[in-house]
Amino acid sequence: MRLFLLGILVIAVGLAVSIALHEVGHLVPAKLFGVRVTQYMVGFGPTVLSRTRGETEYGIKAIPLGGFIRMIGMYPPHKGEPPGTIREDSTGLLQQITELSEEAKQYESSLYGPGDAHRTFVALAVPKKLVVMLGGPLMNLLISVLLMVVLVSGIGLPAVTPTVQTVSECVVPADAPADVSCEGREPAPALAAGIRPGDTLTEIDGQEIHSWQDVTTSVRASQERTVEIVVERDGELIPLEATMVIDDRPVLDEDGAAVRDAEGNLVTEQVGFLGVSGTPDLVPQSPAIVPEMAWSAFTRTGELVLTLPVRLWEVGQAAFGTAERDPNGPLGVVGVSRLAGEVAAAEQPGFELREKVGTMISMLASLNMALFVFNLVPLLPLDGGHVAGALYEGARRLLARLRGRPDPGPVDMSRMLPVTNAVALVFILMTVLLLYADIVEPITFFP
């Protein structure tokens, strides 16, 4: 139970730090551009701890599931308000949701004098507005990529290493069952050569071995001849000789997986056969593969967001019906916390501390990628809604300039308040659904 709670604590702290840095992504450019930022908060609800530095109050709130910065003048004055009226509003999704009903009745704000008009968000040029609003999501993207670098180059990715795990006793057909008898069959070249489990293959037929792919390439390219194989055993390099055989072996794809035909049968080819299997392990890789990983994570997350209504319907069927829950579907806070606890407390063979740390890092990288993609959705109160508004403002001003008309001024995004209320209600319902589903039909790592 202690390890389970530790896992929850680790993911909670990681998520809180990610949210805090998201808001830093908004805060820094806003201050650089001269916008008056009155609050920087991690969490929402009652304030637990705060301290004012300069004109900004920095603090922590009771419910650490969000964050926000509060800037003055995110919307221009409404009709009937005195010129120079300046309101303040926040960037945080949850914070805005909790304030929407109050905003609908009266525009909650501290009023500032006309002298602050040049320090409002609405007074910024369109490119600066985009920088401020995209700063938060881009911070999550940066965190996700950095965590992937740590995972790839520090912890390593699952791969098969040249350390021998098993040695075949004989040469058997590629599609033979695991318990096939070796009676009357030719001994495997590796067994005859004296290769043992635990040996690390360092050289085959004069070719240095650095990965299991090197082993596969060298062995398959060999003919029916005797080749020299060097293994490392107990820190000592030992030269051995193996007489290779040609046998029907599975054709491998780019990922090293066996190729099957339309009927599901193995596709084979005549290649060299040694008779050893490598040892699965976490192997550090070059950070050069991170961009491809990040793009893959982005596209998967984007697909999830685009199909979110369908995925939520499926979650509802699993929670209230008999359907099975999709392990790759959306998760709520409870679900993520449960998975983190399972990872920390797991006692699965081969799933030790290094694997657990790598899984935790992978989870945090995925969460940050989700925050990046989700916040780009062009709906208020998400950051993407403000981005869409700034782009519309820029297009409207450009069109007016091309037509020789007066500057139409900034777009009043507060006119979208009814739509914002509807979106907020959907978010609340989605959160409640995922909370319930995570309790009654949880997704688990180790079923």
Steps between C-alpha positions, in 0.01 A plus 500: 500500500788737572644450153152545350458834678855599405414445134192722533710767672766492226249541218309769695816703558607452139160617375501798738845603378385463139199723567717754683743515208208528256397819676861619500477469123220759511650710779847570361399636156210694652738679737759548227236671286401726791162348582399547862473152657325514836510130594695183429336201666549123498171327574155649547257553785603657832853640521728298727819702472586818312755777489498823304807601304472833325153521348443122479368265768660155476329216680370145537132416522330210675410284200816431294323405175562815301667836499463848358647844463268799527563785256318830478309593188457162329176642354426854375231713676138406430232735379389729780829474689707814539798534263810360656310239705737209550409158633724214594465138398700180523653241271416190701225269375375390842530849642291642216241225537453581871454868415271473198168528683622805686625655180163444340330706774759771532845537353705418805801717520702758665472815294817678392539851378551608140870540581532121492349466152841452338572209739198290409502173310251638249742783413766256380567453131365173359844327480562579869158367597582178319833471684332551839220249439716240325771527765315265737435213256848533351646465849318166534635393161853589613456306826370199307796504259755541782346208689523292184871585472552386861303183431677418172859587590496462877268210581489332161233339284401132494729310264666162460869505596784275372516330839386141449183408685446148365690254279306265274576130540436414137396634162120500479255648246419868542133428576563204731335506847714593798492146645614322181733207563864518390529124463672418171551865411827681425648686800477879477829664392506718814471199733768310310730804515471529879300821520321528835210708635644819648775531236509831316567475128769755409615382156367268229708410193717809547204739542474692828169454678332798667132406478274202440446627147874453442467139619206433269671657200830316549344159568253514212771607256726206593517190283542135594849552631690535823522856633678645803279639775638701791296511822554684826464270798570612857693799368720290272492488118479140379542402131276215383429334167151421373415302188197678360209327331254633242140474612151641432468797732227769522530808279533805729354846446671832582408464867641146523156336519422182306303556180183299441293456185130570457412162654715568805778259405864588554687620193842332500829517312817290483758674721772419751396364839693514830243410765511772765251757630591839641405650836229767514614810689479880505763629261597871484446643152612810314288811571475535121195270512311734735347721225341193342376386842357844575324514163354154557376602845356823357308321224366235739387765747353712221302202375371440854390864533334503156306182581431599862118498471508142368758396761289650781194314371701179517612587854135550595407161353777338704408686820123448481475194276683179423751622242872472575691820555761593237844498670610772255198719567476820709582496871406728785713613792395198708592263218843654449566492875393135522736402217787687668431316824494165318832573333670589829361199686543244219686178581510360147812304394728723295315815605749646744589854610644604164192382312273672752686831471488476121125434507441798730702726271307370201169573676603857581620552143161379372312722744694806386440412135129471582505843668672645193254355248186551709579866566530562127132417444356830366224532758474730799591477782801304368815680386415399144182707522701813575743409222210467256370838614839665446528346152150624413592845628813504287308388189230762560751779541694391192182490291399847620844635415488348152158657443617837629256492791560609862656257746208297643686463831540191714254213493276483809532133591261545794218492244573127482396455864190286416716264294761501774233403753392210280858379450565528873190291574625233259839498673333459838286210377805338338694529826217343701461215247871419503508519880216249525646271232843505663338374821255236373683385183867596546777451247788302648857422398495155659151345472 
